[in-house]
Amino acid sequence: MPLARRKKVLITKDDESLQNADGEAPVYYIPQTGEIFKDYSSFVSRMSFYRLKIFQCETSGRGNLTFFEALESEKSEARMLDARFPEQLKAAVLKSVQWQIVGRLDHLVEAVFDRFKDRYFEGERVFVDFSTSTMEDESKETPGRGRYWVRITRVIPPAKEQTTNGKRKASQMESNDMDAFVIPHDIYGDLKIPAATVNEQDDPKAYVYETQLVEEGPNGTYTTVQPATTGDFRQGATVMNLHCDVLSRDRLAFSKSILKRFIRECVDRDAAVASPWVVKNEIALKYQITQQMPDDVRKGVDAVKRTESEKRKRVSEVKEHSSPVKRAKRATKAPLTEEEKVAKARDEEAAKVKRERDEANRLLLTGCRRHVARWPIEDLDVVLTQAEKASGKPICRPTGHSTSEFSAPEVFESFIMSWNFVTTYGHAFNVSPFSLDTLEAALNHSGDEPCHLIDVLHAGIISSCRSVSAGMVKTQAAVQSLSQEYDENEMETDEGVDITTLVTSLGAFGSGWEKKAVNHETWCNALVSILKEHATVQNMPTLRQILAHLLFKPAARDATNGASGDVKPAPGIKEWVAAKPRERYYSLSFELKVAILAFLCDLSATSKAVHNALDTCEATLTEMRKEKIELKRQQKKLADQIAAMAPEKRKPLNGSAVPTNGKGPKVSGEMMNEGDTPPESVGSEHGTEDLVTAAVAGMTMETTPSEAASDDNFASFPMLDGVSTPAKAGSRTPRTSLRFKAQDQARVVKKKEEPRPLTKQEEEELRQYEEEAAKVDRNLETLELEFRQYLLLSRMRPMGEDRFHCKVWWFDGVGCMTLLDQDGQHLYGTGKLFIQAPSEDDISLIDAKAAVEPSIGSRRAEEEGDGLLNVGQWAWYETPEEFEEYVSWLNPKGTRESNLKSNLERWKPYIVGGMIARHKELMLQSKQVGRRKSNGEIRVPYMNYVNLYATK
């Protein structure tokens, strides 16, 4: 099979659907490989792959071929090999190879070649070369042509007992037809037996071969020379008896390389240890080779496998335990006296105390239970050092706001995920974004006046569900689920509607609702239809409560006749009458409204509108990546141009720090602002010292101390300002002279690095470059914000995890939400940083580590404090001060917290900006509500929502 990148090309299997396909269905067929494809695109894709010039002929090694060229080359080589390799030798070679346990193919080829190179079979066409014969007297006696083509017509074994591979055969009968009972070259057996041993038992030189001359025909065929005369070929005879020392095969027909190719084509082997080489089934049948493994071979395979298993077991035992020699030495030691035992125990105790003390000191210094080469490491292995505690680093995580402050803590997660889904795909639902606080207030709305936000939101989501409903069979899932979940004869006597009445009332809904317009007036009826078609008690446990509340209301009673003038019901029984869903929705509880919204979000996730939004997202991300690459290229080009004209404004590269105003280095990757001053000149105090140090370090060893201290050399050193000159040259030490020379070199470096004043034209060009660079930076920042919007649209991801696997979420700036408005002011969606409790799997992981290191459990109680979160709980931070406290609590020595802190620091301006914007908005709304109440207006802020996408 042709190779592609040194691996065999696998032929694709036929599609299972083709087996049951109609016989007249059109298919696409590749005759060279036998592959069948159901569609044209798959056929073209496979053919394009086959026509690439990346394939290699496995047999000849030729490369840079198409698949079909490589396949034809292999077939041609196979035909050539089959024609050249002696037919009489094929069965013998394959029979000797069958069931051989040899590691490498090369070793197998070597053994087979040595076994058969001097053994010939009846019918073979070979060379006769008398120049290689040891009979020197015969070659000298009859000079002439020394190389002949002959065919072996008969193999005459030696007239003696035959032994093969240590197995002695029965003595042959003494008769004129003795060789008829002897099998020529019966040498099949273990190829690991040395050739000398085999030759002693079956000497190839003892065989006599009756040969006859052949001549080449017109088409490359060979025919026997007629008539047959016995004698010497060199004297004109055509038949001659010879030994193997003058016979040889054609190298194009039999050599190690040819033999290797033949064996590789005909045999195979499993990948298990001690697997024997096995002739392929069809070839074994052709040459009548046994396919049943002999018992002795099977025993050998089992023995090798046991040996390998025991060897691996011994190696593992050696690694776990000390060597037998050491154990023997310990066993032969003389027993210790009581005094020696006491002294040894005392030394061991002292060593143990010292190890514990050293480990405690190491923990105080490093903050880790194990030796580490570099930070960060696993977070649970990091502990606070005494120095970090003394510096004021927080030990306990700051307590945030918990879900107990939420109106319905049990549905908080569903509520926030529903808000995130709606605001992320706002363009698909034609609903402009709104804040989390606005949605919470709108869902809590229970007045008689409709809420515009609720109407817009539900109408948009339900409209997108049309494609989902149109593509599904109407199964009335709610009717079936309610009938199966509850007994049909069950009657609710206090707050519920009986199942029979509820199921019957659902019959009026669900007929073609997706074909009607969904607006602010009709979305409640469409909601009941959707619940009837798709909701079940399993995927919506509160289904019965929701439907009963939407479709029925308590009957109005008077004091005399009861409900509607009918017979007064029994005490405790509440009567219900049919109602319109729109009239009943706003009186639903907050939990049921969240359940409805979460169900609609799950259902609309499979709608065409959401799928189209995802497709658009992928295309937009691709364009953004290209644009980002181009902006990065422009940024680097402008930075190089600015650095060439003004080196002091060079940006940091590869994480280098930029000193500013002597206040320490900036964080790597930040650019120097226009207000920052350039680095201090080399003429200042610190600059001179640094250059002097560098000059001293850079002086070559050719300047010896004696030369540096000589009067002539010193007289040639100009002095720097502010450096006093000694009174006498003799009082100067070599080190002093060396320092003066270094100062002189520093002065030269200073003069070289002083920037040349720029001309007016160059200053104008520099200003333009700086403006362009600032513009590119602003474009990159804007692109980063847009990239976040689309990158998290398909799947929302947390900012990271802390040491105890609590996930940190920031939902702002995703989908149709933006972080900055057109004026550059911060916007917010939540204005909070959320902390989610670890999952059950994470808790199991922490418990497993706590079982090995018990201090982890106590650390979690200490470091999470009152803010300890259990599975399913949430907390959040909503002020900049709380955010700063949480970030300072994170320890960058841990892997998870290092990544989390990096992400939080990166987005800190927008997180804090959103928190501040939310606080300002809440303060403004509070003032507006107070002002409206004083004027007699009671309209709350969430009722003022305006859908900015309404005109789209």
Salt bridges, closest charged atoms under 4 A:
GLU35 OE2 - ARG46 NE 3.44
GLU58 OE2 - LYS8 NZ 3.88
GLU69 OE1 - LYS53 NZ 3.61
GLU72 OE2 - ARG79 NH2 3.36
GLU77 OE1 - ARG261 NH2 2.66
ASP82 OD1 - LYS90 NZ 2.67
GLU87 OE1 - LYS90 NZ 2.91
ASP106 OD2 - ARG104 NH2 3.15
ASP106 OD1 - LYS260 NZ 2.75
GLU110 OE1 - LYS256 NZ 2.92
GLU124 OE1 - ARG249 NE 2.70
ASP129 OD2 - ARG147 NH1 3.83
GLU138 OE1 - ARG234 NH2 3.72
GLU161 OE1 - ARG168 NH2 1.99
ASP179 OD2 - ARG154 NH2 2.82
ASP186 OD2 - LYS169 NZ 2.84
ASP202 OD2 - ARG119 NE 3.25
ASP232 OD2 - ARG234 NH2 3.12
GLU308 OE2 - LYS311 NZ 3.86
GLU320 OE1 - HIS321 NE2 3.94
ASP358 OD2 - LYS354 NZ 3.05
GLU359 OE2 - ARG362 NH2 2.43
GLU378 OE2 - LYS849 NZ 3.19
GLU378 OE2 - ARG896 NH2 3.08
ASP379 OD1 - ARG896 NE 3.74
ASP381 OD2 - ARG370 NE 3.12
GLU388 OE2 - LYS893 NZ 3.29
GLU405 OE2 - HIS401 ND1 3.23
ASP437 OD2 - ARG918 NE 2.83
GLU449 OE2 - ARG939 NH1 3.17
ASP455 OD2 - ARG582 NH2 3.12
GLU490 OE2 - ARG544 NH1 3.88
GLU492 OE2 - ARG544 NH2 3.34
GLU495 OE1 - LYS574 NZ 3.12
GLU514 OE2 - LYS474 NZ 3.32
GLU521 OE1 - ARG582 NE 3.51
GLU533 OE1 - HIS534 NE2 3.74
GLU630 OE1 - ARG633 NH1 2.64
ASP640 OD2 - LYS636 NZ 3.28
ASP676 OD2 - LYS666 NZ 2.63
GLU689 OE1 - ARG739 NH2 3.61
ASP711 OD1 - ARG732 NH2 3.86
ASP744 OD1 - ARG747 NH2 3.11
GLU762 OE2 - ARG756 NH2 3.30
GLU764 OE2 - ARG767 NH2 2.28
GLU770 OE2 - LYS649 NZ 2.45
GLU771 OE2 - ARG767 NH1 2.40
GLU784 OE2 - LYS628 NZ 2.81
GLU784 OE1 - ARG906 NH2 2.88
GLU801 OE1 - HIS805 ND1 3.18
GLU801 OE2 - LYS807 NZ 3.86
ASP802 OD2 - ARG397 NH1 3.14
ASP842 OD2 - LYS807 NZ 3.57
GLU853 OE2 - ARG369 NE 3.51
GLU863 OE1 - ARG803 NH1 2.58
GLU863 OE2 - ARG859 NE 2.95
GLU864 OE2 - ARG397 NH1 3.05
GLU864 OE1 - ARG860 NE 2.96
GLU878 OE2 - HIS401 NE2 3.53
GLU878 OE1 - ARG918 NH1 3.58
GLU882 OE2 - HIS401 NE2 3.14
GLU884 OE2 - LYS908 NZ 2.65
GLU897 OE2 - ARG803 NE 2.57
